[in-house]
Amino acid sequence: MSQSPQSPDAPDAVESADPAGPAQPGTPETTPDDSASPDAGPAAPSGPAEPHSALALAALATVAVPGLNAARLALPQRRTERLSIIGVVDTQGRHWEVLEAFDEATGAELDAEAEVLRRIGRVVDAGHVSFGVSQSGGSLRSGGSHIQVRSYIEGRPIAVESLRPGPGLSAGLGKALGELHEMPTSVISESGLAVYSAEEVRQRWLALLDDAAPTGHVPPTLLNRWEGALEDTALWRFRPTVVHGDLAEENVLTAGGSVVAVKGWAQAHVGDPAEDMAWIYSSVPVDCLDSIEDAYEVARSEGVDRHLRDRAELVSELSLARWLMHGVRAQSRSVISDAVAMLKDLASQVGEEPLVAPATPRLAPVPGERVSADPDASTSEVTMVPVEDDEDD
C-alpha cells in the first residue's frame, strides 16, 4: 500500500480545513459572502483538528519521511482525546509509528520529545546506555494536525508485579534507570526543556503545598509531615540529573529478560532523580528493591545520595496533593473525592510519624585524666560528648 497524499483512497490527506475551523497560520479563511455580509458574526473559535484515517496517516508518512513507501498498516493502532497513533511497515520492511496530535499543545510536546530523542539517540549510538529509543523520521503539518513519524521499537511493557529478586530483569531495570540518570544534562537543556536546580525542585514542591493547604482537604498530619521534609535541607543536597518524568510500565519495554527501550519522553527534564525512583518504590515488589538499588548504584558514576529514597517517598505522597489540585482546578468533584480518599488513607497509615526520623547524635566516651586506680578505688567518671555526623556535600 504505497500511496501519495493525493490518492483517492486517502481523501483525508488532502481534505481542506473546515471554514469554521482553524485557518492556516497567517491566512485567515473568509469567503466573499462572509466578508460582505453585515450579519456575519465573529469567527468560530479554533478547535481540535479532525482526525485523519489510518490510511491517510500512512500516506502522510510517505511525505514526512523521504524514502518511506508504505506497504501495509501494522500495530500499534490506538487513539486518545489528544493523539492518534498507527503503525506502518514500508517496502523495505522498516516498522514506523505515525503520531497525529489534535491540538497545538500536544503538537508542541511531540516536537520537544523529538528533539530529546535525537540527542538521546547519539548517546545510545555511543554505547553509553544499554536501552534504545525511537528515532525521529520526520514531521509535517496537515490542516490543524501535527504529524510525526518515528521508528517503532519492539518490546513488551514491563510487568513489575512479575519481577523477581536477583540479577535478571530487576537488576536490568535498576541499571537502565542508573544509565538514564547518568546521561549528560545537555540532552535536555539543548532541547529547550525545563532545567531545575535542587533548590528550585524544593521550592516547586513547597508551592504545591501552599496551594493544597488552603483547600482544607489535606489532613494536618500530612501537612506537618511534608513541611518537615521540605524544610530539612539535608534532604535536598543532590546533583540534578536527567529525569524521565513519566515512568510507567508501558514506557519501559522488555525482551528476552532485559530492558530494551524506554519510551514516553515528553515530560523529560533536569531535576531530582527521586521523581523517577518514586515509581520504583511504589510499584515493584519489596523483595526486588535490593536488586534494583544495587544495579542502579553501580550505574551511577558518583554514587547515590543517601536521601534519594526519602525524597522518592515524599514525591510519591505529594503526587496525591498534585492530583487533588488537578481536581480543584478542573472543578472535578470525582477527582477531588478520589484524592481526598487517598489522602485520608495515607494519613491513617503514617499517623504522626515524620517522613525522615530526626537524627540523634552519636555519643563517644571521653576519658578523664588517667590515674592509677587503687584496688578499692572507684573509676573516674566518663564524660559523654556529641559527635557530629558527616553530611553529604
C-alpha positions in Angstrom: 0.0 0.0 0.0 2.2 2.8 -1.3 0.0 5.8 -1.7 0.8 9.5 -2.1 -1.4 12.0 -0.1 -3.3 12.7 -3.3 -4.6 9.2 -3.6 -8.4 8.9 -3.8 -8.1 6.1 -1.2 -6.9 8.6 1.4 -9.2 11.7 1.0 -8.4 13.0 4.5 -4.8 13.6 3.5 -5.8 16.4 1.1 -9.0 17.5 2.8 -9.1 21.3 3.2 -9.8 22.8 6.6 -13.4 23.4 7.6 -14.3 27.1 7.0 -15.5 27.3 10.6 -12.4 25.5 11.9 -8.8 26.7 12.4 -7.3 28.5 9.5 -3.7 28.1 8.3 -1.3 30.4 10.1 -1.2 33.8 8.6 -4.1 33.1 6.2 -7.5 33.8 7.8 -10.2 31.9 6.0 -13.2 34.0 4.9 -15.5 33.6 1.9 -16.5 36.6 -0.2 -20.1 36.3 1.1 -18.8 36.2 4.7 -16.8 39.4 4.3 -19.6 41.2 2.6 -22.5 40.1 4.8 -23.4 42.7 7.5 -25.0 39.9 9.5 -21.8 37.8 9.8 -20.9 37.1 13.4 -17.5 36.7 14.9 -15.2 33.9 13.5 -15.7 30.5 15.0 -13.1 29.6 17.6 -10.3 27.2 16.8 -10.9 23.7 17.9 -9.2 20.3 17.7 -8.3 19.1 14.3 -10.4 16.4 12.6 -8.5 13.1 13.0 -7.2 11.5 9.8 -8.0 8.0 8.9 -5.3 5.3 9.3 -4.8 5.1 5.6 -4.5 8.9 5.4 -1.8 8.9 8.1 0.1 6.2 6.3 0.0 8.3 3.2 1.2 11.4 5.1 4.1 9.4 6.5 5.4 9.0 2.9 5.6 12.8 2.7 7.2 13.3 6.1 10.0 10.7 5.6 11.9 10.7 2.4 12.3 7.1 1.1 9.4 5.8 3.1 7.0 3.9 0.9 4.1 2.5 3.0 3.3 -1.2 2.3 0.8 -2.0 5.0 -0.7 -0.9 8.3 0.6 -2.5 11.5 0.5 -2.2 15.2 0.1 0.0 17.2 -3.4 1.2 16.4 -4.9 3.5 19.1 -6.5 6.9 19.6 -6.9 9.1 22.7 -8.5 12.5 23.0 -5.2 14.3 22.2 -3.4 11.8 20.0 -3.8 9.1 17.3 -1.0 6.5 16.7 -0.8 4.0 13.9 1.9 1.5 12.8 3.2 1.4 9.2 5.6 -1.1 7.6 7.3 0.2 4.5 8.5 -1.6 1.4 12.0 -2.1 3.0 10.5 -3.9 6.0 11.0 -1.0 8.3 8.4 -0.5 11.1 7.3 3.1 11.9 4.9 4.8 14.3 2.9 7.7 12.9 1.6 10.1 15.6 -1.1 12.7 15.0 -1.6 15.5 17.6 -5.1 17.0 17.6 -4.1 20.3 19.3 -1.2 22.7 19.4 -0.1 21.8 23.0 0.2 18.1 22.1 2.0 19.0 18.9 4.5 21.1 20.8 5.1 18.2 23.2 5.8 15.9 20.2 8.2 18.5 18.8 10.1 18.7 22.1 10.2 15.0 22.5 11.6 14.6 19.0 14.4 16.9 19.9 15.2 14.9 23.0 15.1 11.6 21.1 17.6 12.9 18.5 20.1 13.8 21.3 19.5 10.6 23.3 19.9 8.7 20.1 23.5 10.0 19.9 24.1 8.7 23.5 22.7 5.3 22.5 24.9 5.2 19.4 27.9 6.0 21.5 27.2 2.9 23.7 26.7 4.9 26.9 23.3 3.3 27.6 22.1 -0.3 27.2 18.5 0.6 26.1 17.2 2.0 22.9 14.8 4.9 22.0 12.7 5.7 19.0 14.4 7.7 16.2 12.5 10.6 14.7 12.0 10.2 11.0 10.2 13.4 10.1 7.2 15.6 10.7 4.7 17.8 8.9 1.6 19.9 9.3 -1.7 18.9 7.7 -4.5 21.4 8.3 -4.7 21.8 12.1 -2.9 18.5 12.8 0.7 17.9 13.6 2.0 14.6 12.1 5.2 13.0 13.4 6.9 9.7 12.2 9.2 7.7 14.4 10.9 4.3 14.3 8.9 1.6 16.1 10.7 -0.3 18.8 9.8 -3.9 19.5 9.3 -5.0 23.1 6.7 -5.7 25.7 5.8 -3.3 28.6 7.5 -4.4 31.8 5.3 -6.3 34.2 6.5 -5.0 37.6 4.4 -7.5 39.5 6.2 -10.3 37.9 9.7 -9.1 38.8 11.9 -11.4 40.9 14.9 -10.5 43.0 18.3 -11.3 41.6 20.5 -10.5 38.6 17.7 -10.7 36.0 15.1 -8.1 35.0 15.1 -6.4 38.4 18.8 -5.7 38.1 18.3 -4.7 34.5 15.7 -2.2 35.4 18.0 -0.7 38.1 20.8 -0.5 35.5 18.6 1.2 32.9 17.5 3.9 35.4 21.0 4.5 36.6 22.2 4.9 33.0 19.3 7.2 32.3 20.2 9.4 35.3 23.9 9.5 34.1 23.1 10.9 30.7 24.5 14.4 30.1 22.0 17.0 31.1 22.7 18.8 27.8 20.3 16.4 26.0 17.6 18.2 27.9 18.9 21.7 28.1 19.8 21.8 24.3 16.3 20.6 23.5 14.7 23.6 25.3 13.1 21.6 28.1 13.0 22.5 31.7 16.1 22.5 33.9 15.7 22.8 37.7 18.3 23.1 40.4 17.9 21.2 43.7 16.6 24.3 45.4 14.2 25.0 42.6 12.8 21.5 42.9 12.3 22.0 46.6 10.6 25.4 46.0 8.2 23.9 43.4 7.1 21.3 46.0 6.6 24.0 48.6 4.5 25.9 46.1 2.3 22.8 45.7 1.9 22.5 49.4 1.0 26.2 49.7 -1.7 25.7 47.1 -3.1 22.4 48.6 -3.2 23.5 52.3 -6.0 26.2 51.9 -8.3 23.7 50.3 -8.9 22.1 53.7 -8.7 18.6 52.1 -5.2 17.7 53.2 -5.1 16.2 56.8 -2.9 18.4 59.1 -0.7 15.4 60.0 0.3 15.1 56.3 0.9 18.8 56.0 3.2 18.7 59.0 5.0 15.6 57.7 5.6 17.1 54.3 6.6 20.5 55.6 9.1 18.9 57.9 10.7 17.0 55.0 10.7 20.1 52.7 12.4 22.2 55.4 15.1 19.6 56.1 17.9 21.0 54.0 19.9 17.8 54.2 17.4 16.0 52.0 17.9 18.5 49.2 21.6 18.1 48.7 21.7 16.3 45.4 23.1 16.7 41.9 20.3 17.3 39.4 20.1 14.7 36.6 18.2 13.9 33.5 14.7 12.8 34.7 12.3 10.9 32.5 9.3 12.3 34.3 6.7 9.7 33.2 7.9 6.3 34.1 5.2 3.6 33.8 5.0 0.0 32.7 4.0 1.0 29.1 7.1 3.2 28.8 9.7 0.6 29.8 9.9 -2.1 27.1 11.5 -5.5 27.7 12.5 -8.5 25.6 14.5 -11.6 26.5 14.6 -10.7 30.1 16.2 -7.3 29.6 15.1 -3.7 29.3 15.4 -2.9 25.6 13.8 0.5 25.3 12.4 3.5 27.2 9.6 5.5 25.6 7.4 8.5 26.5 10.0 11.3 26.9 7.6 14.2 26.6 7.9 15.1 30.3 11.7 14.8 30.4 13.6 17.5 32.3 16.6 18.1 34.5 15.7 17.7 38.2 15.5 15.3 41.1 16.1 11.6 40.2 13.8 10.7 43.1 10.9 11.6 40.8 11.7 8.6 38.7 12.5 6.4 41.6 9.2 7.1 43.2 7.6 4.8 40.6 10.0 2.1 41.6 9.3 2.3 45.3 5.5 2.5 44.9 5.2 -0.3 42.2 7.8 -3.1 42.4 7.7 -6.0 44.8 9.6 -5.1 48.0 11.9 -8.1 47.8 13.2 -6.8 44.4 14.3 -3.4 45.8 17.8 -4.5 46.8 18.5 -5.9 43.4 17.3 -2.7 41.7 19.1 -0.4 44.1 22.4 -2.3 43.8 22.4 -2.2 40.0 21.3 1.4 40.0 24.1 2.4 42.3 26.7 0.6 40.1 25.5 2.5 37.1 25.8 5.9 38.8 29.3 7.2 38.5 29.2 9.4 41.6 27.1 7.0 43.7 23.7 7.7 45.1 22.8 10.5 47.6 21.7 9.0 50.9 18.3 10.7 50.9 17.2 9.5 47.4 14.8 7.0 48.9 13.4 9.5 51.4 12.7 12.1 48.6 11.2 9.3 46.4 8.7 8.5 49.2 7.9 12.2 49.6 7.4 12.6 45.8 5.0 9.6 45.9 3.0 11.2 48.7 2.9 14.6 47.2 1.6 13.2 44.0 -1.7 12.8 45.9 -1.7 16.6 46.6 -1.0 17.2 42.9 -3.9 15.0 42.0 -6.1 17.0 44.4 -5.1 20.3 42.9 -5.8 18.9 39.4 -9.3 18.2 40.5 -9.7 21.6 42.2 -8.5 23.5 39.0 -10.6 21.3 36.8 -13.6 21.6 39.2 -14.0 17.9 39.0 -15.8 16.5 42.0 -14.9 12.9 41.2 -11.2 13.7 41.1 -11.4 15.7 44.3 -13.2 12.9 46.1 -10.7 10.3 44.8 -7.8 12.4 46.0 -9.4 13.1 49.4 -10.0 9.4 50.0 -6.4 8.6 49.2 -5.1 11.3 51.4 -7.1 10.1 54.3 -5.9 6.6 53.7 -2.3 7.8 53.7 -2.8 9.8 56.8 -4.1 6.7 58.6 -1.1 4.7 57.5 1.6 7.1 58.6 0.0 8.7 61.6 2.1 11.5 63.1 5.4 9.8 62.1 7.8 12.2 60.4 8.9 11.2 56.9 12.6 11.3 58.0 13.3 10.5 61.6 15.3 13.3 63.3 19.0 12.4 63.6 20.2 11.6 67.1 23.8 12.5 67.9 26.2 9.6 68.4 28.0 9.8 71.8 31.6 8.9 72.2 33.3 8.3 75.6 36.0 10.8 76.5 38.1 9.6 79.4 39.1 11.9 82.2 42.7 12.2 83.5 44.5 8.8 83.7 45.4 7.8 87.2 46.5 4.5 88.6 43.5 3.1 90.4 43.8 1.7 93.9 42.1 -1.7 94.0 39.5 -0.3 96.4 39.0 3.0 94.5 36.2 3.8 92.1 36.9 4.5 88.5 36.8 8.1 87.2 33.6 9.5 85.7 33.3 9.2 81.9 32.1 12.4 80.1 29.9 11.9 77.0 30.1 14.5 74.1 28.1 14.6 70.9 29.8 13.6 67.7 28.6 15.3 64.5 27.5 13.1 61.6 29.3 13.7 58.3 26.9 15.5 55.9 26.9 14.8 52.2 28.1 17.7 50.1 
